[in-house]
Amino acid sequence: MRLSLRYPKRPSWRIAIATALLTASALLGWALLWPDSSCAQPACARQRFSIAIEVDALQQVPVIPFDVPVQGQSVSLRAIMSGGGIDTAVTPDNLDLPYKAASGPLDRADLYRFAAAWGSKTVPSDSDAKVYALLAAALVSDTGEPLFGIMFDVKDRQGFAVAPPTTAHQFSERDPDAVPLLQLRTFAHELLHALNRRHFDAAQMSDGRLTLEAPTRCISERERGQWFLREPPLMDISPATIRFFQTAASRDILPGEKSSPFSSRRASPTECDELRTRTAEDPARTRWQLAIRRLHKLFAIRSAAAAEAEQAEPSETEQTAVELRIQAMPAAYPLGYPIAIRVLAQNVGDEALPIKGRLNPSYGVVRIEYRRAGSEEWSVVEPLAWFEPVGDEYAMLSPGERTEQTVPIYFGDGWTFPQPGDYEVRARLQLESDAEDAASEPVQIRVVDAHTPDDEAALRPLLNNGRRLNDEIGRLLSFGGRIVSEEGLTDLEAAVDQHGDTALGSALRLTLVSQRLRPSIDPLTGERPAPDLTEARELLRDTCTDSGVAALKKQLLERHAGGIPSSLSNRAETAATAWDGISSMRGDSQPTYSDAALQAWGPSLHFCLNESQMREPLRAAIPRLAKELQRIKPTRVVIVGHSDYEGSCRYNDTLGMHRADAVRRALVAGGLRIRRIDISSLGERRPLDFASSSAAHDLNRRVEILVEGASPDSEPTAAPSRLAPRCLPEKRDAPEDRV
């Protein structure tokens, strides 16, 4: 007998419902629980690192609140950073550090001193890294510009400072209730820098507010001397920062000696406007919000913000609004020399740009790049500090206006030119993303080793035991000799005192001038010693070894103009006279080597020590040179006199002017009939050879002829490159009038 088994048949709709429920559950579980490898929302951020923050404060500077009530809710530093997976533990330590108001605002060198004296480098056992933060009464940049904050340790990213009283002073009139939140915002902003975040990592959220990576000046305006907020501060980090904290390597995020240095800062003169073109979706703060957003993306349901971003059409690339040029010395620099270049910018656009006084890379707008000759890759001169200026009011460069700044480039996170060789250097002004960066043409820089025993002796204090340039000494020079104790200056002072007649020894005087005019603050007493004006005046008498050093001297004295006698500040050349020379004994100047219309012509004409009269064979050659110049019919002739670097700056300027005038008179007497013949003197500021040898001095004592509008076959026929006189044996003791 065969039995027939029959199974109950389930309705198909039940199977469909069960399948749908299982699928929905799986999708919801995935949306809620599955980890996101590219997380950019607080809801999916996992805690990756713990940062200990040691906070010190100067006397009479109240500790800022790290937990601020806003509209019935609490905004805390810990909550802000935990949104990106960074746990922060703030430890107030020394909250009454000694400080005297008479010591003035702190700059980056002062901050290094306080951090070295009071900061602890021990990382707590429950933390992955440590940061030192100082609350100061006031902060200034290297040029004296007031700052909200500064990251003064770019290499290790372990130190920053903020000035809460500056924030209170700027906003207390119009937005007093927002001051505590703005102080917390500045602190969080500088902490983000310490964690390798930049301004361009900011974004504008759907409500029109900018995230914390944006500087305070981007959310505020100045009117009638008072600052006010354009928008309530948004105390969130951007999606890009969250993604970085969730995915980057620990050495790129965490501060420390073995971590990556601060990534090259990308800024632009119009960065505030550009940041507002980057709209981001509001962050998902809960797992449920994140799940809904994942499901929307899965089923191609776009949010309004995302759709708007996709529909935005890319703008056409704009023309570069700034013309940028740089200038350096034609001579080979000695190894270890404090090389500085001239950066010139002209606004050729239609709108004012905030770049005046901000051509130094520490502002992030201009980047200095260099490479060895023959190399394809450019490296960046990384500044030792990043400045957060209060506002742009005094930095605006109007259309058609020019500005310039002399920028030291010899040291960044190490020596820029650590070995003798040929290098290329260029400057790049970083504009908004839809415009081409303004880049200068490269200039050639050559570095040579010491050639004489005196040059070797001057170089020795800058070398380590392996006979390589010492980074600690480079840092000391970059900070104006103000980050070590007085004992640490001994070798430097000895080099200047014993070898000041060498180019390197003379250039190092500028470091001592900086230290004498603004001595290091004593972090144990908070007192800054009075400036030593007598010694500074003596050092300044012969601190013009090249145009870069002379221009830096002027910038240094301008910064201290309010605290030093005018008789001292007026001793320096202007930037124009430092690089182009004087055109009269009143100190007037005209473009010479910076004028692209002027071309060098003919041989250089050389002179004997301390002399401005022409000897043979110069006298015999002048009539022929006059005839050749008359033949090519230039519209303008500029005759530039030069000297060696023995004697004072003023004496050598005068001597160069006399030499240029002697050549002019001789050319006119020889038959030159050009309507415009100008003379200038660069004194010792444009050497052809920095060496301390007699041959170098002979080469530097010269006159050069520049012409404009000459005919194509302008060079004199069969002319040597230089005409040197027959001089008597030199007596190196300078006469009285050389000082």
Secondary structure, 3 states (H helix, E strand, C coil): CCCCCCCCCCCHHHHHHHHHHHHHHHHHHHHHHCCCCCCCCCCCCCCCEEEEEEEEEECCCCCCCCEEEECCEEEEHHHHHHCCCEEEEEEECCCCECCCHHHCCECHHHHHHHHHHHCCCCCCCCCCEEEEEEECCCEECCCCCEEEEEECCCCCCCEEEECHHHHHHHHCCCCHHHHHHHHHHHHHHHHHHHCCCCHHHCCECCCCCECCCCCHHHHEEEECCEEEECCCCCCCCCHHHHHHHHHCCHHHHCCCCCCCCCCCCCCCCCHHHHHCCCECCCCCCCHHHHHHHHHHHHCCCCCHHHHHHHHCCCCCCECCCEEEEEECCCCCEECCCCCEEEEEEEECCCCCEECCCCCCHHHCCEEEEEEECCCCCCEECCCCCEEEECCCHHHEECCCCEEEEEEECCECCCECCCCCEEEEEEEEECCCCCECCEECCCEEEEEECCCCHHHHHHHHHHECCCCCECHHHHHHHHCCCCCCCHHHHHHHHHHHHHHCCCHHHHHCHHHHHHHHHCCCCECCCCECCCCCHHHHHHHHCCCCCCHHHHHHHHHHHHHCHHHCCHHHHCCCCCHHHHHHCECCCCCCCCCCCCCCCCEEEEEEEECCCCCCCCCCCHHHHHHHHHHHHHHHCCCEEEEEEECCCCCCHHHHHHHHHHHHHHHHHHHHHCCCCCCCEEEEEEECCCCCCCCCCHHHHHHHCEEEEEEECCCCCCCCCCCCCEECCCCCCCCCCCCHHHC
